[in-house]
């Protein structure tokens, strides 16, 4: 998930002008680009690292096995 203004921008579906404005903002503001890139990478590491995902999968399969028993 994206946190608007932190690790990305969210715009309404179909708001082409709003989307274009945000793209231009990221492309022209180096400090913003750097800040968002760093935050996006941190978000990805926290949510999708093996240290995060493996325990989630283990809990899922434990629940499935408990229901199947």
CNS distance restraints for C-alpha pairs under 8 A (distance, minus, plus):
assign (resid   2 and name CA) (resid   6 and name CA) 7.83 0.50 0.50
assign (resid   2 and name CA) (resid   7 and name CA) 6.11 0.50 0.50
assign (resid   2 and name CA) (resid   8 and name CA) 5.86 0.50 0.50
assign (resid   2 and name CA) (resid   9 and name CA) 7.25 0.50 0.50
assign (resid   2 and name CA) (resid  10 and name CA) 7.48 0.50 0.50
assign (resid   3 and name CA) (resid   7 and name CA) 5.79 0.50 0.50
assign (resid   3 and name CA) (resid   8 and name CA) 6.37 0.50 0.50
assign (resid   3 and name CA) (resid   9 and name CA) 7.31 0.50 0.50
assign (resid   3 and name CA) (resid  10 and name CA) 7.94 0.50 0.50
assign (resid   4 and name CA) (resid   8 and name CA) 5.54 0.50 0.50
assign (resid   4 and name CA) (resid   9 and name CA) 4.63 0.50 0.50
assign (resid   4 and name CA) (resid  10 and name CA) 5.47 0.50 0.50
assign (resid   5 and name CA) (resid   9 and name CA) 5.38 0.50 0.50
assign (resid   5 and name CA) (resid  10 and name CA) 7.94 0.50 0.50
assign (resid   5 and name CA) (resid  36 and name CA) 7.86 0.50 0.50
assign (resid   6 and name CA) (resid  35 and name CA) 7.95 0.50 0.50
assign (resid   6 and name CA) (resid  36 and name CA) 5.96 0.50 0.50
assign (resid   6 and name CA) (resid  39 and name CA) 6.62 0.50 0.50
assign (resid   6 and name CA) (resid  40 and name CA) 7.90 0.50 0.50
assign (resid   7 and name CA) (resid  35 and name CA) 7.89 0.50 0.50
assign (resid   7 and name CA) (resid  36 and name CA) 4.60 0.50 0.50
assign (resid   7 and name CA) (resid  37 and name CA) 6.73 0.50 0.50
assign (resid   7 and name CA) (resid  38 and name CA) 7.80 0.50 0.50
assign (resid   7 and name CA) (resid  39 and name CA) 5.06 0.50 0.50
assign (resid   7 and name CA) (resid  40 and name CA) 4.58 0.50 0.50
assign (resid   7 and name CA) (resid  43 and name CA) 7.70 0.50 0.50
assign (resid   8 and name CA) (resid  36 and name CA) 6.29 0.50 0.50
assign (resid   8 and name CA) (resid  40 and name CA) 7.24 0.50 0.50
assign (resid   9 and name CA) (resid  22 and name CA) 6.99 0.50 0.50
assign (resid  11 and name CA) (resid  15 and name CA) 6.62 0.50 0.50
assign (resid  11 and name CA) (resid  18 and name CA) 6.48 0.50 0.50
assign (resid  11 and name CA) (resid  19 and name CA) 6.15 0.50 0.50
assign (resid  15 and name CA) (resid  19 and name CA) 6.22 0.50 0.50
assign (resid  16 and name CA) (resid  20 and name CA) 6.04 0.50 0.50
assign (resid  17 and name CA) (resid  21 and name CA) 6.06 0.50 0.50
assign (resid  18 and name CA) (resid  22 and name CA) 6.32 0.50 0.50
assign (resid  19 and name CA) (resid  23 and name CA) 6.28 0.50 0.50
assign (resid  20 and name CA) (resid  24 and name CA) 6.18 0.50 0.50
assign (resid  21 and name CA) (resid  25 and name CA) 6.11 0.50 0.50
assign (resid  22 and name CA) (resid  26 and name CA) 6.28 0.50 0.50
assign (resid  23 and name CA) (resid  27 and name CA) 6.16 0.50 0.50
assign (resid  24 and name CA) (resid  28 and name CA) 5.96 0.50 0.50
assign (resid  25 and name CA) (resid  29 and name CA) 5.86 0.50 0.50
assign (resid  26 and name CA) (resid  30 and name CA) 7.17 0.50 0.50
assign (resid  26 and name CA) (resid  32 and name CA) 6.30 0.50 0.50
assign (resid  26 and name CA) (resid  33 and name CA) 5.15 0.50 0.50
assign (resid  27 and name CA) (resid  33 and name CA) 6.96 0.50 0.50
assign (resid  29 and name CA) (resid  33 and name CA) 6.11 0.50 0.50
assign (resid  30 and name CA) (resid  34 and name CA) 6.04 0.50 0.50
assign (resid  31 and name CA) (resid  35 and name CA) 6.08 0.50 0.50
assign (resid  32 and name CA) (resid  36 and name CA) 6.01 0.50 0.50
assign (resid  33 and name CA) (resid  37 and name CA) 5.99 0.50 0.50
assign (resid  34 and name CA) (resid  38 and name CA) 6.15 0.50 0.50
assign (resid  35 and name CA) (resid  39 and name CA) 6.23 0.50 0.50
assign (resid  36 and name CA) (resid  40 and name CA) 5.90 0.50 0.50
assign (resid  37 and name CA) (resid  41 and name CA) 6.16 0.50 0.50
assign (resid  38 and name CA) (resid  42 and name CA) 6.26 0.50 0.50
assign (resid  39 and name CA) (resid  43 and name CA) 6.14 0.50 0.50
assign (resid  40 and name CA) (resid  44 and name CA) 6.20 0.50 0.50
assign (resid  41 and name CA) (resid  45 and name CA) 6.16 0.50 0.50
assign (resid  42 and name CA) (resid  46 and name CA) 6.12 0.50 0.50
assign (resid  43 and name CA) (resid  47 and name CA) 6.09 0.50 0.50
assign (resid  44 and name CA) (resid  48 and name CA) 5.59 0.50 0.50
assign (resid  44 and name CA) (resid  49 and name CA) 7.48 0.50 0.50
assign (resid  45 and name CA) (resid  49 and name CA) 5.17 0.50 0.50
assign (resid  46 and name CA) (resid  52 and name CA) 6.74 0.50 0.50
assign (resid  47 and name CA) (resid  52 and name CA) 6.27 0.50 0.50
assign (resid  47 and name CA) (resid  53 and name CA) 7.40 0.50 0.50
assign (resid  48 and name CA) (resid  52 and name CA) 6.27 0.50 0.50
assign (resid  48 and name CA) (resid  53 and name CA) 6.06 0.50 0.50
assign (resid  49 and name CA) (resid  53 and name CA) 6.14 0.50 0.50
assign (resid  50 and name CA) (resid  54 and name CA) 5.57 0.50 0.50
assign (resid  51 and name CA) (resid  55 and name CA) 7.19 0.50 0.50
assign (resid  52 and name CA) (resid  56 and name CA) 6.96 0.50 0.50
assign (resid  53 and name CA) (resid  57 and name CA) 6.25 0.50 0.50
assign (resid  54 and name CA) (resid  58 and name CA) 6.11 0.50 0.50
assign (resid  55 and name CA) (resid  59 and name CA) 6.17 0.50 0.50
assign (resid  56 and name CA) (resid  60 and name CA) 6.20 0.50 0.50
assign (resid  57 and name CA) (resid  61 and name CA) 6.16 0.50 0.50
assign (resid  58 and name CA) (resid  62 and name CA) 6.06 0.50 0.50
assign (resid  59 and name CA) (resid  63 and name CA) 6.14 0.50 0.50
assign (resid  60 and name CA) (resid  64 and name CA) 6.23 0.50 0.50
assign (resid  61 and name CA) (resid  65 and name CA) 5.99 0.50 0.50
assign (resid  62 and name CA) (resid  66 and name CA) 6.08 0.50 0.50
assign (resid  63 and name CA) (resid  67 and name CA) 6.22 0.50 0.50
assign (resid  64 and name CA) (resid  68 and name CA) 6.13 0.50 0.50
assign (resid  65 and name CA) (resid  69 and name CA) 6.12 0.50 0.50
